[in-house]
Amino acid sequence: MEKLFEGNRGEIFLIDYRGEKAILKRLRPGKPNTLSKEGAILRHLKRYVPKLYEVGPDYLIMEYIQGVDLKEALRRQPRRAIRLALEACYYLDGMGIYHKELGRYRHILYEGEFDRVRVIDFERATWRPDPRNLLQFVGFYLRGYDLAPWVELYKRDRHQGFQAILEALDV
């Protein structure tokens, strides 16, 4: 077991799980337990997230995602990185999940030759009828583009706004 990260609420370990690399997310003592909610969200989402293997009272075991974070992906292949991240955000919005922390580049990971994107760390995520993941991503990473009309369209009609944003960015 190798400790990878220690956050405010939990610790992240790389472990061997049934012969495969996996992530163990363990609750830190005295911290609010959001792991069952995170597990429920991961079960609800079928795409763009790690596979959930096991949920316990104070831990989660999930798929290990080996790849590069958004910051590195934007440096290497900016158009592809933006396109995949927008697709993931659009999916999360459609599934009624608001991640809240997509402004942190380490929550979006790219695998392989930028052929797959994954969103991680849903401990602060919430179920909402009007999630704003795509708008959050645009606000953090695409401020240099004049997307205001397409953002307003997205607020009124998610599908048309999404298509318009992709076209405006040419991604």
N, C-alpha and C positions, 0 to 999 in steps of 0.2 A: 504494500500500500504506500503510495507516494502522495504527499500533500502538495497540491497544486496552487491552492488559493485559500485565503481566509477572509471572508467578508464580515459584514456587521452581524448578520444573523446566522451564518453557517460556514462550514468548512467544506472544501472540495478536494476529493482524493481521486487519483487514478488507481483503479483496482483491476484484478483479474476476476471476471464474472463468467463462470462456466466456459473457461478457455478463451474468452474474448476480453479485450480492453473495455473498461466501462468507467463511468463516473459515479462515485458515491458522494452524495450531498448530505451532510450531517448537520443537524441543528446544534448550534452552540448553546450551552446551558444558560438558562435564564432569559433566553430570547423568545419572542413570539413565534409560535409554530405555524408557519405558512406552507409547510411541505405538503399537507393533504390537499390544500387548494391548488398548489402548483402541480401536483400529481393529477388532479381532476382536469386541469387545463391541458396538460400534455396528453391525457387520454382523449380529450375532446378534439384536439387538433391532430389531423392525420398527416399533414404535410408541413414542411419547413421547420420541423422541430425534432429533437432527438427522440428516439424510441424510448418509452418508459418500460423498464423491466420489473421493478418492484417498488412498493411503497410500504414503509413501516411507520411506527408512531413518531420516530424522530429522524428518519432518513428516506432518501430516494436513491434508487440505482437506475441509471439511464445510459443510453448509448454514448460512447465517447466519440466526439466529433474532432477529427484531425484536419486542420485547415488553417487558413489565415483569417485575421479579423478584417473588419470593414476598412480600417485605416490603411492597412497594407494592400487590400484589394483595390482601393481607390488610387493608390500609387501605381499599381501594376496594370490594371485594366479598368479604368474608371467607367467607361460606358457600360460594360458588362456588369460591373459591380452595382451600379445604380439601377440598372434594369432588374436584376434579380432581387435586390433589396426592395424595390417598389412592388414587385410581384408578391413578395412575402408579406409586406405591410398590407397590401390590398386583400390578401387572403385572410390575415388576422382580423381586419376590419369586417370582412364578410362573415366571419365565424363568431363575431361578438366579443372578441378578446382585446382589451386595451393593455398593451405591454407596459407603458409608462416610461420605460428607460431606454428607448432606442436611440437617444442622443449619445449614449455611451457606445462607442464603436466596438467594444469587445463583446457586445451582445449579438452581433451579426457575424457569422462565420461562413467562409467559402471553402468548399471541398474541391479536390482535384484541380482541373484546369478551369476553375471558375464555372463549372457546369452545374453546381448545386449550392444553394444558400440555405443556412439554418439559423434560426433565431433561438437563443438560449436564455436562461435565467428568468423564469416567470414568477418568482416569489412575490413580487409587488404588483403583478398583473391583476386585472379585475375583469369581470363579466360586465359588459355595458351594451345598451342598445345602439349607441352611437360612438363606437371606438374611433380614435383619431391617430392610428399608427402611421398611416401614409402621410397625413398632414404633419405629424411630428417629425417624420423623416425629412420631408421637404423643408420644414422650418430649420432643422439643424444643419442639413448637408447641401441644400440646393438654394440657399438664400441669394446667391449671385445670379440666379435666373429669374426672368420676369414671368412668374407662373400664377400671378394673382387671379387672372380670369379663370384659369383652369382649376385652381384651388376652390374658387367659389362654385364652379360647376360641380366639382367633386362633392361639395357639401350638399348640393341639391340632388345630384344624380351620380352615385358612386361609380357606376360602370362607365358612363360617358366621360366623366371627369378623369377617371383613370386613363382611359384611352387618349384623351386630349393631352394629359401630362406626358405620356410616353411619346406622343407625336411631337409635342413642343420641345422635348429634350432630344429627340431623334435617337432614342435608345431602343 
